[in-house]
């Protein structure tokens, strides 16, 4: 990390201040650095997380009873790590680009101030996630676990008794409701990013899966 980044700030934000990130000197060298950037001398670098998805799973279940039918389909992964990209403004907000028009509703409570010393994000500094700046340095605090479980589909239906439908010359009438992507449980610390799609774009620049609802009637003559 460029040690002059903080000194290049202007006005009241110049210099290292309370609320800025603190990195551990893991090799006790007296400074935080990359060493020779080799496996023999990695400096303060350590392996954290694993970008490969693990424990893929899906669950499909259903039942039928006296004309009622019900089915659910879940899918997800148990573990996968990714560090948000420099331009992931849905995660970093103004830390990525201070002119970002996207400001999370929880921004004021999630950012360090003297009144919120335990906030998730450090002192607000524009472009902190860019280049060689503080948040651009991969660390275990902001490494995200993309583990998730998604209710991909839920379908509920009812088939009218044939003793009724046969009287009007209809073999079968079924009414149903179906919903896709209804709920997602995830460890990703963002209400605005999709964990499944973050696996392909660390900047989160993909259109999220939409919730869809369907109501219909199946008629067989």
N, CA, C and O of each residue as an XYZ file, in Angstrom:
884
protein
N       0.838     -1.191      0.000
C       0.000      0.000      0.000
C       0.874      1.242      0.000
O       1.868      1.306      0.722
N       0.509      2.214     -0.797
C       1.252      3.471     -0.872
C       1.134      4.225      0.451
O       0.034      4.640      0.814
N       2.235      4.417      1.182
C       2.153      5.072      2.493
C       1.807      6.548      2.406
O       1.471      7.164      3.417
N       1.885      7.131      1.197
C       1.614      8.560      1.062
C       0.154      8.858      0.745
O      -0.235     10.021      0.638
N      -0.654      7.815      0.595
C      -2.054      8.020      0.228
C      -2.751      8.965      1.203
O      -3.435      9.901      0.790
N      -2.574      8.715      2.484
C      -3.262      9.539      3.468
C      -2.704     10.960      3.482
O      -3.445     11.918      3.705
N      -1.419     11.094      3.247
C      -0.815     12.427      3.252
C      -1.200     13.235      2.024
O      -1.064     14.458      2.014
N      -1.681     12.554      0.987
C      -2.093     13.256     -0.216
C      -3.497     13.829     -0.091
O      -3.924     14.632     -0.920
N      -4.216     13.411      0.955
C      -5.547     13.961      1.168
C      -5.435     15.444      1.524
O      -4.382     15.913      1.955
N      -6.520     16.162      1.341
C      -6.469     17.607      1.584
C      -7.335     17.969      2.780
O      -8.193     17.197      3.207
N      -7.093     19.146      3.302
C      -7.913     19.689      4.372
C      -7.894     18.834      5.625
O      -6.852     18.316      6.026
N      -9.059     18.693      6.238
C      -9.172     17.985      7.505
C      -8.920     16.494      7.365
O      -8.729     15.809      8.370
N      -8.915     15.971      6.136
C      -8.710     14.533      5.920
C      -7.246     14.183      5.679
O      -6.933     13.027      5.397
N      -6.367     15.130      5.782
C      -4.958     14.868      5.521
C      -4.327     14.089      6.673
O      -4.541     14.405      7.843
N      -3.549     13.068      6.323
C      -2.835     12.301      7.331
C      -3.653     11.154      7.904
O      -4.878     11.120      7.789
N      -2.949     10.221      8.521
C      -3.602      9.078      9.153
C      -4.420      9.554     10.343
O      -3.954     10.355     11.154
N      -5.656      9.048     10.439
C      -6.558      9.529     11.475
C      -7.322      8.373     12.113
O      -7.325      7.249     11.613
N      -7.962      8.684     13.221
C      -8.827      7.702     13.864
C      -9.904      7.279     12.877
O     -10.483      8.107     12.174
N     -10.165      5.971     12.837
C     -11.166      5.456     11.911
C     -10.576      4.881     10.644
O     -11.264      4.180      9.901
N      -9.284      5.172     10.380
C      -8.624      4.577      9.219
C      -8.278      3.126      9.525
O      -8.174      2.730     10.686
N      -8.101      2.339      8.467
C      -7.791      0.925      8.647
C      -6.437      0.728      9.318
O      -5.504      1.506      9.118
N      -6.354     -0.326     10.114
C      -5.098     -0.715     10.744
C      -4.759     -2.119     10.268
O      -5.562     -3.040     10.421
N      -3.573     -2.288      9.693
C      -3.139     -3.598      9.216
C      -2.103     -4.179     10.177
O      -1.268     -3.463     10.730
N      -2.183     -5.502     10.358
C      -1.296     -6.170     11.305
C       0.073     -6.436     10.689
O       0.183     -6.845      9.533
N       1.101     -6.197     11.479
C       2.480     -6.516     11.077
C       2.718     -7.979     11.439
O       3.275     -8.277     12.496
N       2.297     -8.887     10.566
C       2.290    -10.314     10.890
C       3.681    -10.920     10.985
O       3.886    -11.886     11.720
N       4.641    -10.363     10.249
C       5.992    -10.944     10.288
C       6.922    -10.184     11.227
O       8.124    -10.446     11.263
N       6.357     -9.232     11.995
C       7.131     -8.473     12.997
C       8.365     -7.808     12.392
O       9.421     -7.757     13.023
N       8.230     -7.301     11.174
C       9.363     -6.634     10.525
C       9.421     -5.147     10.847
O      10.390     -4.472     10.499
N       8.410     -4.646     11.494
C       8.391     -3.226     11.810
C       7.630     -2.410     10.785
O       7.420     -1.213     10.979
N       7.211     -3.040      9.692
C       6.410     -2.347      8.690
C       5.484     -3.361      8.005
O       5.754     -4.562      7.991
N       4.407     -2.855      7.449
C       3.458     -3.712      6.736
C       3.805     -3.663      5.257
O       3.689     -2.620      4.614
N       4.235     -4.813      4.721
C       4.627     -4.831      3.305
C       4.450     -6.227      2.721
O       3.979     -7.143      3.394
N       4.834     -6.369      1.467
C       4.701     -7.640      0.760
C       5.980     -8.470      0.782
O       6.039     -9.529      0.157
N       7.008     -7.999      1.497
C       8.276     -8.718      1.478
C       8.826     -8.770      0.065
O       8.785     -7.772     -0.655
N       9.343     -9.927     -0.340
C       9.807    -10.117     -1.715
C       8.696    -10.607     -2.631
O       8.928    -10.891     -3.806
N       7.487    -10.702     -2.084
C       6.319    -11.169     -2.830
C       6.529    -12.590     -3.340
O       6.115    -12.932     -4.448
N       7.172    -13.405     -2.524
C       7.422    -14.803     -2.862
C       6.918    -15.683     -1.725
O       6.621    -15.196     -0.634
N       6.825    -16.989     -1.994
C       6.377    -17.906     -0.953
C       7.375    -17.986      0.194
O       6.996    -18.272      1.329
N       8.665    -17.731     -0.100
C       9.684    -17.752      0.949
C       9.667    -16.471      1.775
O       9.968    -16.485      2.969
N       9.317    -15.377      1.136
C       9.264    -14.095      1.846
C       8.008    -13.337      1.423
O       8.070    -12.429      0.594
N       6.860    -13.720      2.005
C       5.608    -13.066      1.622
C       5.320    -11.787      2.399
O       4.275    -11.165      2.203
N       6.240    -11.387      3.283
C       5.971    -10.219      4.106
C       4.768    -10.466      4.994
O       4.710    -11.461      5.716
N       3.814     -9.558      4.937
C       2.617     -9.696      5.765
C       1.445    -10.299      5.000
O       0.312    -10.291      5.481
N       1.720    -10.817      3.817
C       0.665    -11.489      3.046
C       0.364    -12.860      3.637
O       1.268    -13.575      4.067
N      -0.911    -13.215      3.653
C      -1.330    -14.536      4.080
C      -2.449    -15.019      3.157
O      -3.191    -14.219      2.589
N      -2.554    -16.317      3.022
C      -3.651    -16.879      2.235
C      -4.932    -16.780      3.055
O      -5.000    -17.286      4.175
N      -5.943    -16.129      2.493
C      -7.236    -16.023      3.180
C      -8.338    -16.399      2.180
O      -8.347    -15.921      1.046
N      -9.245    -17.242      2.607
C     -10.374    -17.599      1.768
C     -10.008    -18.518      0.621
O      -8.858    -18.932      0.473
N     -11.005    -18.828     -0.183
C     -10.846    -19.684     -1.349
C     -11.906    -19.266     -2.363
O     -13.101    -19.298     -2.071
N     -11.458    -18.874     -3.558
C     -12.384    -18.351     -4.556
C     -13.172    -19.443     -5.276
O     -14.089    -19.142     -6.040
N     -12.824    -20.701     -5.040
C     -13.546    -21.788     -5.702
C     -14.825    -22.115     -4.932
O     -14.790    -22.259     -3.710
N     -15.941    -22.233     -5.628
C     -17.186    -22.599     -4.936
C     -17.129    -24.032     -4.438
O     -16.659    -24.923     -5.145
N     -17.604    -24.250     -3.229
C     -17.611    -25.583     -2.645
C     -18.994    -25.926     -2.120
O     -19.785    -25.053     -1.763
N     -19.261    -27.222     -2.085
C     -20.510    -27.742     -1.537
C     -21.737    -27.247     -2.310
O     -22.680    -26.717     -1.722
N     -21.711    -27.426     -3.623
C     -22.916    -27.154     -4.400
C     -24.034    -28.101     -3.945
O     -23.777    -29.276     -3.685
N     -25.230    -27.614     -3.851
C     -26.318    -28.489     -3.452
C     -27.636    -27.992     -4.045
O     -27.775    -26.826     -4.414
N     -28.574    -28.889     -4.121
C     -29.941    -28.540     -4.507
C     -30.886    -29.496     -3.805
O     -30.540    -30.647     -3.540
N     -32.063    -29.017     -3.512
C     -33.083    -29.807     -2.819
C     -34.406    -29.619     -3.560
O     -34.867    -28.497     -3.768
N     -34.990    -30.723     -3.943
C     -36.277    -30.684     -4.632
C     -37.247    -31.585     -3.874
O     -36.973    -32.769     -3.676
N     -38.360    -31.036     -3.459
C     -39.321    -31.813     -2.668
C     -40.746    -31.429     -3.056
O     -40.999    -30.332     -3.553
N     -41.656    -32.345     -2.822
C     -43.046    -32.049     -3.140
C     -43.977    -33.125     -2.625
O     -43.538    -34.186     -2.183
N     -45.262    -32.841     -2.685
C     -46.258    -33.821     -2.276
C     -47.585    -33.473     -2.948
O     -47.778    -32.357     -3.430
N     -48.477    -34.428     -2.970
C     -49.844    -34.199     -3.433
C     -50.794    -34.886     -2.461
O     -50.477    -35.943     -1.916
N     -51.962    -34.280     -2.245
C     -52.899    -34.805     -1.233
C     -54.294    -34.284     -1.540
O     -54.548    -33.081     -1.482
N     -55.188    -35.197     -1.865
C     -56.580    -34.858     -2.113
C     -56.735    -33.676     -3.092
O     -57.512    -32.751     -2.857
N     -55.990    -33.738     -4.164
C     -56.107    -32.697     -5.189
C     -55.139    -31.547     -5.032
O     -54.910    -30.801     -5.984
N     -54.566    -31.385     -3.855
C     -53.570    -30.333     -3.638
C     -52.186    -30.854     -4.031
O     -51.868    -32.018     -3.786
N     -51.384    -30.014     -4.626
C     -50.000    -30.375     -4.921
C     -49.086    -29.216     -4.546
O     -49.447    -28.046     -4.673
N     -47.908    -29.572     -4.087
C     -46.955    -28.576     -3.590
C     -45.550    -29.035     -3.924
O     -45.224    -30.210     -3.753
N     -44.712    -28.120     -4.401
C     -43.311    -28.467     -4.678
C     -42.419    -27.266     -4.386
O     -42.824    -26.118     -4.564
N     -41.200    -27.549     -3.935
C     -40.200    -26.505     -3.685
C     -38.863    -26.959     -4.253
O     -38.552    -28.150     -4.294
N     -38.085    -25.978     -4.688
C     -36.751    -26.264     -5.213
C     -35.780    -25.236     -4.647
O     -35.916    -24.037     -4.887
N     -34.801    -25.721     -3.893
C     -33.753    -24.878     -3.331
C     -32.426    -25.201     -4.026
O     -32.198    -26.333     -4.453
N     -31.557    -24.193     -4.131
C     -30.196    -24.447     -4.602
C     -29.257    -23.470     -3.922
O     -29.683    -22.422     -3.435
N     -27.970    -23.816     -3.891
C     -27.005    -22.912     -3.284
C     -25.619    -23.509     -3.248
O     -25.370    -24.585     -3.793
N     -24.724    -22.798     -2.599
C     -23.367    -23.282     -2.354
C     -23.052    -23.051     -0.882
O     -23.577    -22.129     -0.257
N     -22.193    -23.898     -0.345
C     -21.886    -23.816      1.071
C     -20.781    -22.840      1.423
O     -20.717    -22.343      2.547
N     -19.892    -22.560      0.440
C     -18.776    -21.679      0.775
C     -18.059    -21.227     -0.495
O     -17.773    -22.036     -1.378
N     -17.775    -19.941     -0.577
C     -16.957    -19.371     -1.646
C     -16.596    -17.943     -1.247
O     -17.451    -17.181     -0.796
N     -15.348    -17.594     -1.414
C     -14.901    -16.263     -1.009
C     -14.580    -15.394     -2.222
O     -14.104    -15.875     -3.251
N     -14.850    -14.122     -2.071
C     -14.483    -13.152     -3.101
C     -14.282    -11.800     -2.421
O     -14.965    -11.469     -1.453
N     -13.332    -11.027     -2.947
C     -13.114     -9.681     -2.420
C     -13.757     -8.706     -3.393
O     -13.484     -8.768     -4.592
N     -14.608     -7.803     -2.901
C     -15.308     -6.884     -3.801
C     -14.336     -6.082     -4.668
O     -13.316     -5.593     -4.183
N     -14.664     -5.955     -5.951
C     -13.811     -5.234     -6.882
C     -13.764     -3.742     -6.588
O     -14.598     -3.213     -5.854
N     -12.785     -3.079     -7.167
C     -12.578     -1.648     -6.921
C     -13.769     -0.804     -7.365
O     -14.013      0.269     -6.813
N     -14.499     -1.282     -8.348
C     -15.640     -0.517     -8.862
C     -16.975     -1.111     -8.448
O     -17.996     -0.860     -9.087
N     -16.968     -1.889     -7.394
C     -18.225     -2.443     -6.892
C     -18.901     -1.379     -6.026
O     -18.786     -1.392     -4.800
N     -19.596     -0.473     -6.678
C     -20.185      0.648     -5.948
C     -21.397      0.242     -5.117
O     -21.787      0.958     -4.194
N     -22.001     -0.917     -5.444
C     -23.105     -1.385     -4.613
C     -22.612     -1.882     -3.259
O     -23.381     -1.957     -2.301
N     -21.320     -2.223     -3.183
C     -20.735     -2.641     -1.910
C     -19.974     -1.483     -1.253
O     -20.187     -1.177     -0.080
N     -19.086     -0.846     -2.022
C     -18.230      0.192     -1.459
C     -18.893      1.561     -1.410
O     -18.540      2.382     -0.564
N     -19.848      1.823     -2.300
C     -20.441      3.158     -2.349
C     -19.388      4.214     -2.643
O     -18.577      4.027     -3.549
N     -19.374      5.317     -1.906
C     -18.412      6.403     -2.157
C     -16.949      6.004     -1.947
O     -16.052      6.714     -2.402
N     -16.691      4.885     -1.267
C     -15.303      4.434     -1.129
C     -14.728      4.046     -2.498
O     -13.519      4.131     -2.716
N     -15.598      3.624     -3.409
C     -15.153      3.282     -4.755
C     -15.080      4.538     -5.612
O     -14.041      4.832     -6.203
N     -16.160      5.262     -5.677
C     -16.244      6.500     -6.437
C     -17.056      7.504     -5.621
O     -18.248      7.288     -5.402
N     -16.444      8.592     -5.168
C     -17.179      9.524     -4.311
C     -18.352     10.197     -5.009
O     -19.251     10.725     -4.354
N     -18.345     10.178     -6.341
C     -19.456     10.778     -7.070
C     -20.570      9.762     -7.339
O     -21.523     10.059     -8.059
N     -20.449      8.571     -6.764
C     -21.473      7.545     -6.962
C     -22.834      8.057     -6.510
O     -22.970      8.634     -5.432
N     -23.829      7.836     -7.345
C     -25.184      8.271     -6.992
C     -25.868      7.269     -6.071
O     -26.949      7.531     -5.543
N     -25.221      6.113     -5.884
C     -25.809      5.087     -5.020
C     -25.271      5.242     -3.604
O     -24.070      5.109     -3.371
N     -26.152      5.521     -2.675
C     -25.791      5.632     -1.257
C     -26.727      4.699     -0.483
O     -27.934      4.938     -0.448
N     -26.194      3.639      0.137
C     -27.053      2.722      0.909
C     -27.797      3.459      2.021
O     -27.300      4.445      2.566
N     -28.969      2.980      2.345
C     -29.757      3.629      3.397
C     -29.081      3.529      4.755
O     -29.355      4.330      5.648
N     -28.189      2.536      4.914
C     -27.510      2.338      6.202
C     -26.127      2.990      6.235
O     -25.346      2.741      7.153
N     -25.828      3.812      5.251
C     -24.474      4.361      5.122
C     -24.015      5.080      6.386
O     -22.889      4.873      6.840
N     -24.854      5.901      6.944
C     -24.446      6.704      8.095
C     -24.152      5.849      9.322
O     -23.287      6.202     10.124
N     -24.851      4.744      9.479
C     -24.608      3.892     10.643
C     -23.508      2.864     10.390
O     -22.939      2.326     11.339
N     -23.201      2.584      9.117
C     -22.172      1.598      8.781
C     -20.773      2.202      8.650
O     -19.793      1.463      8.553
N     -20.666      3.517      8.645
C     -19.376      4.197      8.453
C     -18.846      4.704      9.788
O     -19.602      5.206     10.619
N     -17.542      4.566      9.980
C     -16.923      4.990     11.234
C     -17.085      6.486     11.460
O     -16.819      7.310     10.585
N     -17.529      6.798     12.662
C     -17.497      8.167     13.170
C     -17.180      8.064     14.660
O     -17.107      6.960     15.201
N     -17.001      9.157     15.299
C     -16.761      9.124     16.745
C     -17.971      8.566     17.496
O     -17.842      8.022     18.592
N     -19.145      8.712     16.887
C     -20.364      8.191     17.515
C     -20.622      6.733     17.154
O     -21.398      6.060     17.832
N     -19.980      6.228     16.090
C     -20.157      4.832     15.664
C     -18.776      4.181     15.490
O     -18.400      3.812     14.378
N     -18.032      4.045     16.580
C     -16.657      3.530     16.481
C     -16.574      2.061     16.068
O     -15.520      1.611     15.619
N     -17.661      1.308     16.213
C     -17.657     -0.109     15.861
C     -18.311     -0.362     14.506
O     -18.705     -1.490     14.208
N     -18.427      0.676     13.687
C     -19.070      0.541     12.378
C     -18.296     -0.420     11.486
O     -17.108     -0.664     11.695
N     -18.986     -0.959     10.490
C     -18.376     -1.953      9.600
C     -17.311     -1.323      8.699
O     -16.246     -1.907      8.495
N     -17.590     -0.159      8.171
C     -16.649      0.500      7.255
C     -15.782      1.516      7.997
O     -16.182      2.028      9.043
N     -14.593      1.808      7.456
C     -13.703      2.761      8.128
C     -14.138      4.203      7.867
O     -15.210      4.463      7.320
N     -13.296      5.102      8.265
C     -13.534      6.531      8.024
C     -13.790      6.754      6.533
O     -13.103      6.182      5.686
N     -14.768      7.576      6.225
C     -15.143      7.802      4.828
C     -14.033      8.536      4.081
O     -13.656      9.655      4.430
N     -13.522      7.877      3.046
C     -12.517      8.481      2.171
C     -12.836      8.080      0.731
O     -12.941      6.894      0.418
N     -12.988      9.064     -0.130
C     -13.273      8.782     -1.525
C     -12.126      8.034     -2.186
O     -10.956      8.284     -1.896
N     -12.476      7.112     -3.080
C     -11.519      6.303     -3.853
C     -10.695      5.350     -2.990
O      -9.684      4.831     -3.463
N     -11.090      5.104     -1.750
C     -10.303      4.238     -0.865
C     -10.209      2.810     -1.390
O      -9.285      2.083     -1.025
N     -11.152      2.392     -2.245
C     -11.134      1.034     -2.787
C     -10.387      0.946     -4.118
O     -10.346     -0.117     -4.738
N      -9.800      2.056     -4.556
C      -9.140      2.111     -5.859
C      -7.620      1.983     -5.746
O      -7.023      2.315     -4.722
N      -7.013      1.492     -6.829
C      -5.559      1.492     -6.961
C      -4.840      0.809     -5.818
O      -5.115     -0.350     -5.506
N      -3.907      1.534     -5.185
C      -3.128      0.984     -4.078
C      -3.609      1.514     -2.733
O      -2.901      1.427     -1.730
N      -4.809      2.058     -2.725
C      -5.326      2.638     -1.491
C      -5.764      1.554     -0.498
O      -5.716      0.359     -0.787
N      -6.186      2.010      0.665
C      -6.370      1.103      1.808
C      -7.350     -0.035      1.542
O      -7.012     -1.194      1.785
N      -8.545      0.257      1.053
C      -9.543     -0.794      0.878
C      -9.271     -1.671     -0.337
O      -9.909     -2.710     -0.507
N      -8.338     -1.264     -1.174
C      -7.966     -2.096     -2.317
C      -7.051     -3.239     -1.903
O      -6.842     -4.176     -2.673
N      -6.502     -3.170     -0.689
C      -5.636     -4.230     -0.188
C      -6.523     -5.340      0.386
O      -7.231     -5.134      1.371
N      -6.473     -6.507     -0.236
C      -7.344     -7.606      0.188
C      -7.081     -7.956      1.648
O      -5.939     -8.176      2.050
N      -8.127     -8.004      2.415
C      -7.997     -8.279      3.850
C      -9.167     -9.133      4.313
O     -10.173     -9.259      3.616
N      -9.023     -9.715      5.490
C     -10.054    -10.640      5.961
C     -11.295     -9.934      6.499
O     -12.321    -10.584      6.698
N     -11.234     -8.636      6.738
C     -12.420     -7.944      7.246
C     -13.489     -7.800      6.161
O     -14.680     -7.963      6.427
N     -13.062     -7.500      4.965
C     -14.028     -7.255      3.897
C     -14.085     -8.378      2.865
O     -14.774     -8.256      1.852
N     -13.368     -9.463      3.115
C     -13.506    -10.646      2.278
C     -14.916    -11.204      2.471
O     -15.361    -11.397      3.602
N     -15.604    -11.458      1.383
C     -17.005    -11.864      1.456
C     -17.177    -13.355      1.200
O     -16.557    -13.922      0.300
N     -18.024    -13.973      1.999
C     -18.391    -15.368      1.791
C     -19.698    -15.386      0.999
O     -20.728    -14.910      1.476
N     -19.647    -15.940     -0.213
C     -20.806    -15.949     -1.090
C     -21.737    -17.132     -0.830
O     -22.631    -17.392     -1.635
N     -21.552    -17.837      0.249
C     -22.454    -18.950      0.570
C     -23.899    -18.452      0.567
O     -24.208    -17.393      1.112
N     -24.766    -19.232     -0.052
C     -26.163    -18.818     -0.109
C     -27.070    -20.030     -0.276
O     -26.638    -21.109     -0.682
N     -28.315    -19.821      0.045
C     -29.375    -20.788     -0.233
C     -30.528    -19.999     -0.825
O     -31.008    -19.042     -0.217
N     -30.973    -20.394     -2.006
C     -32.024    -19.652     -2.709
C     -33.230    -20.548     -2.955
O     -33.104    -21.686     -3.408
N     -34.391    -20.009     -2.649
C     -35.634    -20.672     -3.011
C     -35.901    -20.344     -4.476
O     -36.473    -19.304     -4.800
N     -35.477    -21.248     -5.351
C     -35.584    -20.994     -6.786
C     -37.016    -21.078     -7.275
O     -37.428    -20.319     -8.153
N     -37.768    -21.997     -6.710
C     -39.145    -22.129     -7.169
C     -40.035    -22.719     -6.082
O     -39.643    -23.627     -5.349
N     -41.215    -22.188     -6.005
C     -42.256    -22.734     -5.143
C     -43.542    -22.778     -5.962
O     -43.929    -21.780     -6.570
N     -44.194    -23.920     -5.977
C     -45.435    -24.074     -6.741
C     -46.489    -24.738     -5.864
O     -46.229    -25.735     -5.190
N     -47.673    -24.162     -5.890
C     -48.794    -24.704     -5.130
C     -50.014    -24.736     -6.038
O     -50.352    -23.735     -6.669
N     -50.671    -25.885     -6.101
C     -51.811    -25.999     -6.993
C     -52.941    -26.822     -6.397
O     -52.779    -27.510     -5.389
N     -54.085    -26.730     -7.052
C     -55.244    -27.529     -6.630
C     -55.986    -27.993     -7.879
O     -56.331    -27.192     -8.748
N     -56.222    -29.284     -7.953
C     -56.956    -29.883     -9.060
C     -58.375    -30.210     -8.611
O     -58.580    -30.947     -7.647
N     -59.349    -29.654     -9.321
C     -60.743    -29.895     -8.959
C     -61.095    -31.365     -9.162
O     -60.567    -32.006    -10.070
N     -61.973    -31.900     -8.336
C     -62.393    -33.308     -8.481
C     -62.977    -33.573     -9.866
O     -63.746    -32.768    -10.392
N     -62.604    -34.703    -10.444
C     -63.100    -35.055    -11.771
C     -64.610    -35.265    -11.776
O     -65.260    -35.129    -12.813
N     -65.158    -35.596    -10.621
C     -66.614    -35.784    -10.541
C     -67.353    -34.487    -10.838
O     -68.509    -34.511    -11.260
N     -66.689    -33.351    -10.618
C     -67.291    -32.058    -10.926
C     -66.996    -31.617    -12.352
O     -67.894    -31.171    -13.066
N     -65.743    -31.740    -12.766
C     -65.356    -31.251    -14.089
C     -65.948    -32.094    -15.216
O     -66.242    -31.577    -16.293
N     -66.124    -33.404    -14.964
C     -66.655    -34.261    -16.022
C     -68.077    -33.894    -16.400
O     -68.523    -34.205    -17.505
N     -68.785    -33.246    -15.512
C     -70.163    -32.861    -15.787
C     -70.263    -31.788    -16.856
O     -71.299    -31.639    -17.504
N     -69.172    -31.035    -17.039
C     -69.170    -29.979    -18.070
C     -68.227    -30.340    -19.212
O     -67.832    -29.470    -19.988
N     -67.867    -31.611    -19.322
C     -67.052    -32.076    -20.433
C     -65.579    -31.722    -20.336
O     -64.877    -31.682    -21.347
N     -65.114    -31.466    -19.134
C     -63.697    -31.120    -18.937
C     -63.034    -32.242    -18.143
O     -63.529    -32.660    -17.097
N     -61.911    -32.717    -18.659
C     -61.205    -33.814    -17.998
C     -60.507    -33.368    -16.726
O     -60.519    -34.080    -15.722
N     -59.889    -32.174    -16.769
C     -59.074    -31.754    -15.612
C     -58.979    -30.236    -15.568
O     -58.756    -29.585    -16.588
N     -59.152    -29.683    -14.378
C     -58.919    -28.256    -14.146
C     -58.006    -28.108    -12.930
O     -58.309    -28.587    -11.837
N     -56.897    -27.442    -13.151
C     -55.940    -27.207    -12.055
C     -55.626    -25.721    -11.989
O     -55.270    -25.113    -12.998
N     -55.756    -25.141    -10.815
C     -55.344    -23.751    -10.590
C     -54.066    -23.785     -9.765
O     -53.885    -24.659     -8.917
N     -53.182    -22.824    -10.023
C     -51.882    -22.889     -9.353
C     -51.275    -21.506     -9.173
O     -51.628    -20.536     -9.844
N     -50.350    -21.472     -8.236
C     -49.465    -20.318     -8.033
C     -48.034    -20.810     -8.108
O     -47.712    -21.876     -7.581
N     -47.167    -20.038     -8.764
C     -45.753    -20.393     -8.851
C     -44.909    -19.138     -8.652
O     -45.222    -18.081     -9.200
N     -43.848    -19.254     -7.873
C     -42.948    -18.127     -7.642
C     -41.505    -18.556     -7.827
O     -41.116    -19.647     -7.412
N     -40.714    -17.696     -8.449
C     -39.293    -17.971     -8.676
C     -38.431    -16.959     -7.936
O     -38.773    -15.778     -7.867
N     -37.304    -17.426     -7.377
C     -36.336    -16.560     -6.673
C     -37.014    -15.757     -5.563
O     -36.813    -14.548     -5.447
N     -37.808    -16.433     -4.760
C     -38.598    -15.740     -3.746
C     -37.777    -15.277     -2.555
O     -37.989    -14.180     -2.038
N     -36.831    -16.116     -2.114
C     -36.023    -15.762     -0.948
C     -34.578    -16.218     -1.178
O     -34.316    -17.219     -1.845
N     -33.656    -15.448     -0.603
C     -32.243    -15.812     -0.656
C     -31.638    -15.581      0.717
O     -31.704    -14.477      1.258
N     -31.051    -16.626      1.276
C     -30.324    -16.514      2.534
C     -28.837    -16.527      2.205
O     -28.354    -17.444      1.540
N     -28.108    -15.510      2.669
C     -26.706    -15.402      2.286
C     -25.877    -14.752      3.391
O     -26.400    -14.019      4.231
N     -24.569    -15.036      3.372
C     -23.632    -14.394      4.291
C     -23.011    -13.139      3.687
O     -22.266    -12.428      4.361
N     -23.310    -12.867      2.432
C     -22.803    -11.662      1.773
C     -23.322    -10.434      2.501
O     -24.528    -10.294      2.705
N     -22.416     -9.541      2.897
C     -22.820     -8.381      3.687
C     -23.231     -7.238      2.757
O     -22.550     -6.217      2.653
N     -24.348     -7.441      2.098
C     -24.917     -6.409      1.235
C     -26.349     -6.790      0.911
O     -26.647     -7.951      0.627
N     -27.226     -5.811      0.956
C     -28.613     -6.043      0.578
C     -28.843     -5.747     -0.896
O     -29.967     -5.860     -1.386
N     -27.786     -5.369     -1.605
C     -27.946     -4.880     -2.973
C     -27.207     -5.731     -4.002
O     -27.257     -5.442     -5.198
N     -26.529     -6.768     -3.550
C     -25.771     -7.634     -4.452
C     -26.312     -9.046     -4.399
O     -26.835     -9.486     -3.375
N     -26.184     -9.744     -5.496
C     -26.650    -11.113     -5.595
C     -25.461    -12.055     -5.441
O     -24.538    -11.993     -6.252
N     -25.448    -12.922     -4.433
C     -24.282    -13.777     -4.205
C     -24.012    -14.734     -5.360
O     -22.855    -15.016     -5.672
N     -25.061    -15.230     -5.990
C     -24.872    -16.154     -7.107
C     -24.200    -15.471     -8.290
O     -23.360    -16.073     -8.958
N     -24.561    -14.225     -8.551
C     -23.989    -13.508     -9.682
C     -22.649    -12.864     -9.361
O     -21.874    -12.553    -10.264
N     -22.376    -12.662     -8.079
C     -21.066    -12.122     -7.691
C     -19.940    -13.092     -8.037
O     -18.784    -12.682     -8.144
N     -20.263    -14.365     -8.213
C     -19.225    -15.337     -8.550
C     -18.611    -15.064     -9.909
O     -17.483    -15.486    -10.167
N     -19.322    -14.369    -10.784
C     -18.815    -14.099    -12.132
C     -18.368    -12.662    -12.329
O     -17.767    -12.341    -13.355
N     -18.651    -11.786    -11.363
C     -18.267    -10.385    -11.505
C     -18.070     -9.778    -10.127
O     -19.039     -9.477     -9.429
N     -16.806     -9.596     -9.734
C     -16.508     -9.062     -8.407
C     -16.975     -7.624     -8.246
O     -17.085     -7.131     -7.123
N     -17.253     -6.937     -9.366
C     -17.739     -5.565     -9.297
C     -19.259     -5.489     -9.210
O     -19.829     -4.406     -9.078
N     -19.909     -6.645     -9.284
C     -21.358     -6.671     -9.115
C     -22.134     -5.979    -10.204
O     -23.268     -5.551     -9.988
N     -21.530     -5.862    -11.385
C     -22.205     -5.139    -12.468
C     -23.015     -6.095    -13.344
O     -22.782     -6.214    -14.547
N     -23.945     -6.754    -12.726
C     -24.852     -7.652    -13.426
C     -26.259     -7.381    -12.913
O     -26.448     -6.955    -11.773
N     -27.246     -7.635    -13.771
C     -28.625     -7.410    -13.358
C     -29.058     -8.561    -12.460
O     -28.940     -9.721    -12.854
N     -29.550     -8.270    -11.279
C     -29.888     -9.343    -10.323
C     -31.078    -10.168    -10.800
O     -31.896     -9.708    -11.597
N     -31.155    -11.402    -10.293
C     -32.304    -12.236    -10.585
C     -33.572    -11.578    -10.025
O     -33.575    -11.055     -8.910
N     -34.612    -11.614    -10.795
C     -35.869    -10.990    -10.378
C     -36.794    -12.016     -9.725
O     -36.795    -13.194    -10.080
N     -37.567    -11.542     -8.776
C     -38.640    -12.367     -8.250
C     -39.781    -12.351     -9.262
O     -40.162    -11.293     -9.763
N     -40.312    -13.507     -9.552
C     -41.447    -13.585    -10.473
C     -42.566    -14.387     -9.836
O     -42.323    -15.369     -9.135
N     -43.800    -13.958    -10.086
C     -44.973    -14.615     -9.544
C     -45.905    -14.968    -10.702
O     -46.136    -14.157    -11.599
N     -46.426    -16.168    -10.668
C     -47.327    -16.615    -11.733
C     -48.578    -17.233    -11.129
O     -48.515    -17.990    -10.159
N     -49.709    -16.895    -11.721
C     -50.978    -17.525    -11.374
C     -51.574    -18.065    -12.669
O     -51.526    -17.403    -13.705
N     -52.135    -19.268    -12.606
C     -52.674    -19.797    -13.826
C     -53.707    -20.897    -13.619
O     -53.969    -21.353    -12.506
N     -54.281    -21.299    -14.751
C     -55.275    -22.370    -14.767
C     -54.909    -23.321    -15.896
O     -54.764    -22.896    -17.042
N     -54.758    -24.601    -15.584
C     -54.554    -25.656    -16.582
C     -55.867    -26.372    -16.822
O     -56.499    -26.876    -15.893
N     -56.269    -26.409    -18.089
C     -57.532    -27.086    -18.433
C     -57.266    -28.149    -19.487
O     -56.663    -27.869    -20.523
N     -57.708    -29.343    -19.224
C     -57.586    -30.454    -20.185
C     -58.973    -30.942    -20.550
O     -59.794    -31.233    -19.679
N     -59.232    -31.031    -21.877
C     -60.538    -31.491    -22.344
C     -60.471    -32.984    -22.712
O     -61.475    -33.562    -23.129
